[in-house]
Amino acid sequence: MHANVKTVSFIGISTIEIEVQIQMLNGVPAFTIVGLPDKTVAESRERIRACLFSMGISLPAKRITVNLAPADVQKEGSHYDLPIAIALLAAMNVIQQEDIANVLAVGELSLSGIVTKIPGVLPAAICAKSQNRILICPEECAQEAVWAGENAILAPKSLLSLVNHFKGEQILPRITALHSERTIKSTDFGCFSDIKGQIVAKRAMEIAAAGAHNMLMLGPPGVGKSLLASRIPGILPPITAEEALEVTMIHSLAGQMTNVGLITERPYRSPHHSASMVALIGGGTNAKPGEISLAHRGVLFLDELPEFSRSALESLRQPLETGKITIARASSHVTYPAKIQLIAAMNPCRCGYLGNESKECNLAPKCGKDYLRKISGPLLDRIDMFVEVPDVRVADFIQNGDDIEKSSSIKNRVIGAREIQSDRYKESSIITNSEADGHELERYLTDSAKEILYKCVDKSKISARGYYRIVKLARTLGDLVGADSIGVDHISEALSYRRII
């Protein structure tokens, strides 16, 4: 018996065709998977064998060869189980080849025949929709897949239920998005009114959120740097449908979908300073997205910035500039989006009390310079705002929380500034001032603002990148008050946040 059956599986950006051949064999039967499979893919034959046995189906005592084409692409992951099993069942005439002629299938099989959850279903669904194919995926991933569009989706709980569907004995229900998943739920990120004092830092947070600017906070321990950063998601504008789809796709590929449906809030990622370069930018065996991609369209908070490894920090330089990260491997190149807002915090020195004569160590002020030197100049040049966060005064502790401005008020101003930017860049893919071309924003500078800016840049030897970042920041300051042009006040405040390195 000879049978050639083709179906489709999907991983990342590659489309794989599966061809099954069953032929007579003189000797011991064999079940072989070829086409550069890794260990997980090679183990599929045992999972499939046990799965079919649980359904009362035994493999023929013949040579079975499963070819994953193209053969020169490395195959990784357990999501090949389901398409291989489907192709094998068609080759054995358990199901009709015509029924699977236009499907794209992904899923892992348990030994009992259950189709279990896998990462990357949403990108697979988008691929299936673009090719006008039917997607077959695990039942647990159905609500994730349905957000790709109104394409046909089959989400069986087990391989047996899928076989019965093709035979017409048990029709699988149509998958539709649950109404509850369409409702955007707001997480309680805390309120800025919980933070006593730190008026300047709160103002800087508002500016950074309005234009998605990178910011570094410097101050002694316990003054509220981490607390301020944790409050910024509460003043960011709501995520758009397009952004939600982008964010969900990245988390799907990373296998970090903790619930069904779209991710409807801007990401906030806060990795520990022991995180490796691969953890930050992505990579590893399967070239998965890292923290910088998981924070796409949201905030990446790096606390204790100098304590991160030098290689990990330097790896952020290119994505902070381009908004994407390319992971290069010998066999492939994978590019993930990484349009993030970087919020970082650090102590002024290793002991943390530089400038406080009663607490600073004997190495001051040299210890402060050495500590800051752990962060390279090129990386610091990509940060728009440097904010000193001082000790909280006693008078601040007795301040009534009801008298402190709430996050909701700050958020309204941020949304207003973002709406101005959205209208300004509506003809392009740019969303915020931080992504804009600084050269284009120069036309908003008044003559007096230009004069002050040029003098400061010439005197302080600010780089070209730093110059345009000042212009972008000043444009955001103008947007917060609804100003059409960039005036002296906006340039002066923007310059006050620039650290001269």
Residue pairs with C-beta under 8 A, 6 or more apart in sequence:
1 22
1 23
1 24
1 60
1 62
2 21
2 22
2 23
3 20
3 21
3 22
3 90
3 91
3 92
3 93
4 19
4 20
4 21
4 91
5 18
5 19
5 20
5 87
5 90
5 91
5 97
5 100
6 17
6 18
6 19
6 87
6 101
7 17
7 18
7 83
7 86
7 87
7 90
7 100
7 103
7 104
7 105
8 15
8 16
8 17
8 18
8 83
8 103
8 104
8 105
8 133
9 15
9 16
9 18
9 68
9 79
9 80
9 82
9 83
9 84
9 104
9 105
9 106
10 16
10 79
10 104
10 106
10 120
10 123
10 124
10 127
10 128
11 75
11 76
11 77
11 79
11 106
11 120
12 120
12 123
12 253
12 287
12 334
13 334
14 73
15 127
16 68
16 69
16 70
16 73
16 75
16 80
17 68
17 69
18 66
18 67
18 68
18 69
18 80
18 83
18 84
18 87
19 66
19 67
19 69
19 87
20 64
20 65
20 66
20 67
20 84
20 87
20 88
20 90
20 91
21 63
21 64
21 65
21 67
21 91
22 60
22 62
22 63
22 64
22 65
22 91
22 92
23 62
23 63
23 65
24 62
24 63
25 61
25 62
25 63
29 59
29 60
29 61
29 62
29 63
29 64
30 63
30 64
31 45
31 49
31 59
31 64
31 66
32 45
32 63
32 64
32 65
32 66
33 41
33 42
33 44
33 45
33 66
33 68
33 84
34 65
34 66
34 67
34 68
34 71
35 67
35 68
35 69
35 70
35 71
35 73
35 75
36 68
36 71
36 72
36 73
36 74
36 75
37 44
37 68
37 75
37 80
38 74
38 75
38 76
38 77
40 76
40 77
40 78
41 68
41 75
41 76
41 77
41 78
41 80
44 78
44 80
44 81
44 84
44 109
45 66
47 78
47 81
47 108
47 109
47 110
47 111
48 81
48 84
48 85
48 88
48 109
49 59
50 111
50 112
51 81
51 85
51 109
51 110
51 111
51 112
51 113
51 159
52 58
52 59
52 85
52 88
52 89
52 159
54 111
54 112
54 113
55 113
55 159
55 160
55 163
57 89
57 92
57 94
59 88
59 92
60 92
64 88
64 91
66 84
66 87
66 88
68 75
68 80
73 331
73 332
74 331
74 332
76 285
76 286
77 118
77 286
78 108
78 118
79 106
79 107
79 108
79 118
79 119
79 120
81 107
81 108
81 109
82 105
82 106
82 107
82 108
82 109
82 115
82 136
82 159
83 105
83 106
83 107
85 109
85 159
86 95
86 100
86 103
86 105
86 136
86 162
87 100
89 95
89 163
90 96
90 97
90 99
90 100
94 163
95 163
95 166
95 167
96 166
99 166
100 166
102 132
102 133
102 134
103 133
103 134
103 135
103 136
103 154
104 124
104 127
104 128
104 131
104 133
104 134
104 135
104 136
105 135
105 136
105 137
106 118
106 120
106 121
106 124
106 135
106 136
106 137
107 115
107 116
107 118
107 136
107 137
107 138
108 115
108 116
108 117
108 118
108 138
109 115
109 116
109 159
110 116
112 158
113 158
113 159
113 160
114 157
114 158
115 137
115 138
115 139
115 156
115 157
115 158
115 159
115 162
116 138
116 140
117 138
117 140
117 141
118 138
118 141
118 255
119 252
119 253
119 254
119 255
119 256
119 257
120 252
120 253
120 255
121 137
121 138
121 141
121 144
121 145
121 252
122 144
122 145
122 147
122 148
122 245
122 248
122 249
122 252
123 249
123 252
123 253
124 135
124 137
124 145
125 135
125 137
125 144
125 145
125 146
125 147
125 148
125 149
125 151
125 153
126 148
126 149
126 249
128 134
128 135
128 148
128 151
129 135
129 148
129 149
129 151
132 151
133 151
134 151
134 152
134 153
134 154
135 145
135 148
135 151
135 152
135 153
135 154
136 153
136 154
136 155
136 156
136 162
137 145
137 153
137 154
137 155
138 155
138 156
139 155
139 156
139 157
140 260
141 155
142 153
142 155
142 175
142 260
143 175
143 177
143 178
143 181
143 260
143 261
144 248
144 252
144 257
144 260
144 261
145 153
145 155
145 175
146 153
146 175
146 176
146 177
147 177
147 245
147 248
147 261
147 262
153 175
154 162
154 165
154 172
154 175
155 172
155 175
156 162
156 165
156 172
161 170
161 172
162 172
164 170
165 171
165 172
177 261
178 260
178 261
181 260
181 261
181 262
182 261
184 238
184 264
184 265
185 264
185 265
186 265
187 233
187 265
189 230
189 231
189 233
189 234
189 268
189 407
190 227
190 230
190 231
190 234
190 407
191 231
191 234
191 406
191 407
191 408
192 202
192 205
192 231
192 234
192 235
192 404
192 405
192 406
192 407
192 410
193 401
193 402
193 404
193 405
193 406
193 407
194 227
194 231
194 401
195 202
195 224
195 227
195 228
195 231
195 404
196 392
196 396
196 397
196 399
196 401
196 404
197 224
197 392
197 393
197 396
197 399
198 223
198 224
198 228
198 389
198 390
198 392
198 396
200 387
200 388
201 217
201 224
201 225
201 228
201 387
201 389
202 228
202 405
202 410
204 215
204 217
204 385
204 387
204 497
205 215
205 228
205 231
205 232
205 235
205 410
206 235
206 410
206 413
206 414
206 480
207 213
207 385
207 473
207 476
207 477
207 480
207 497
208 214
208 215
208 232
208 341
208 343
208 384
208 385
209 232
209 235
209 236
209 341
209 410
209 414
210 413
210 414
210 417
210 418
210 476
210 479
210 480
211 417
211 421
211 432
211 433
211 434
211 472
211 473
211 475
211 476
211 479
212 341
212 431
212 432
212 433
212 434
212 435
213 341
213 384
213 385
213 433
213 434
213 472
213 473
213 476
214 320
214 341
214 342
214 343
214 344
214 382
214 383
214 384
214 385
214 434
215 342
215 343
215 344
215 383
215 384
215 385
215 386
215 387
216 305
216 344
216 345
216 346
216 380
216 383
216 385
216 386
216 387
216 499
217 225
217 228
217 229
217 343
217 344
217 345
217 346
217 387
217 389
218 345
218 346
218 347
218 348
218 386
218 387
218 388
218 389
219 225
219 345
219 347
219 348
219 388
219 389
219 390
219 391
220 347
220 348
220 352
220 353
220 354
220 355
220 356
220 359
220 391
221 347
221 352
221 353
223 389
223 390
223 391
223 392
224 389
224 392
225 303
225 345
225 389
226 301
226 303
226 345
228 389
229 270
229 299
229 301
229 303
229 343
229 345
230 268
230 270
230 301
231 407
232 268
232 299
232 343
233 265
233 266
233 268
233 298
233 299
234 407
234 411
235 407
235 410
235 411
235 414
236 266
236 298
236 299
236 411
236 414
237 411
237 414
237 415
237 418
239 247
239 263
239 264
239 265
239 266
239 297
243 266
243 297
244 262
244 263
244 264
245 262
246 296
246 297
246 337
247 263
247 266
247 267
247 296
247 297
247 298
248 257
248 262
248 263
250 289
250 293
250 294
250 296
250 336
250 337
251 257
251 263
251 294
253 288
253 289
254 288
254 289
254 293
254 294
255 288
256 294
266 297
266 298
266 299
267 294
267 295
267 296
267 297
267 298
267 299
268 295
268 298
268 299
268 301
269 291
269 294
269 295
269 298
269 299
269 300
269 301
270 300
270 301
270 302
270 303
271 279
271 280
271 291
271 302
273 302
273 303
273 304
273 305
273 307
273 308
275 291
275 308
275 312
276 309
276 312
277 283
277 309
277 311
277 312
277 315
278 284
278 290
279 290
279 291
279 312
280 290
280 291
280 292
280 308
280 312
280 315
280 316
281 290
281 291
281 292
281 293
281 312
281 315
281 316
281 319
281 325
281 327
282 288
282 289
282 290
282 292
282 293
282 325
282 327
282 334
282 336
283 290
283 327
287 327
287 329
287 332
287 334
289 336
290 325
290 336
291 300
292 300
292 316
292 319
292 325
292 338
292 340
293 325
293 336
293 337
293 338
295 338
295 340
296 336
296 337
296 338
296 339
296 340
297 339
297 340
298 340
298 341
299 340
299 341
299 342
299 343
300 340
300 341
300 342
300 343
301 343
301 344
301 345
302 308
302 342
302 343
302 344
302 345
303 344
303 345
304 345
304 346
304 347
305 313
305 344
305 345
305 346
305 375
306 346
306 371
306 372
306 374
306 375
310 374
310 376
313 375
313 376
313 379
314 376
314 379
316 342
316 379
317 378
317 379
317 382
318 325
319 325
319 338
319 340
320 340
320 342
320 379
320 382
321 382
322 338
323 337
323 338
323 339
323 435
324 335
324 336
324 337
324 338
324 339
325 335
325 336
325 338
326 333
326 334
326 335
327 333
327 334
327 335
327 336
339 435
341 434
342 383
344 383
346 371
346 375
347 354
347 371
348 354
348 355
348 368
348 371
349 360
349 361
349 363
349 364
349 367
349 368
349 370
349 371
350 361
350 367
350 370
350 371
351 359
351 360
351 361
351 367
353 359
353 360
353 361
354 360
354 364
354 365
354 367
354 368
355 364
356 391
361 367
377 501
380 499
380 501
381 463
381 465
381 466
381 501
382 465
382 469
383 499
384 434
384 469
384 472
384 473
384 497
385 473
385 497
385 498
386 497
386 498
386 499
387 497
413 480
416 480
416 482
417 476
417 479
417 480
418 431
418 432
420 479
420 482
421 431
421 432
421 433
421 476
421 479
422 431
425 431
425 436
430 436
433 441
433 472
433 473
433 475
433 476
433 479
434 472
434 476
436 472
436 475
438 467
438 468
438 469
438 471
438 472
439 468
441 468
441 471
441 472
441 475
441 486
442 471
444 475
444 478
444 484
444 485
444 486
445 453
445 471
445 474
445 485
445 486
445 491
446 485
446 486
446 487
446 488
448 487
448 488
449 474
449 485
449 486
449 487
449 488
449 490
449 491
452 488
452 491
452 492
452 495
453 467
453 470
453 471
453 491
453 495
456 462
456 495
457 466
457 467
457 470
460 500
462 470
462 498
462 500
466 498
469 498
470 491
470 494
470 495
470 498
471 486
471 494
473 494
473 497
474 486
474 490
474 491
474 493
474 494
475 486
475 490
477 486
477 489
477 490
477 493
477 494
478 484
478 485
478 486
478 487
478 490
483 490
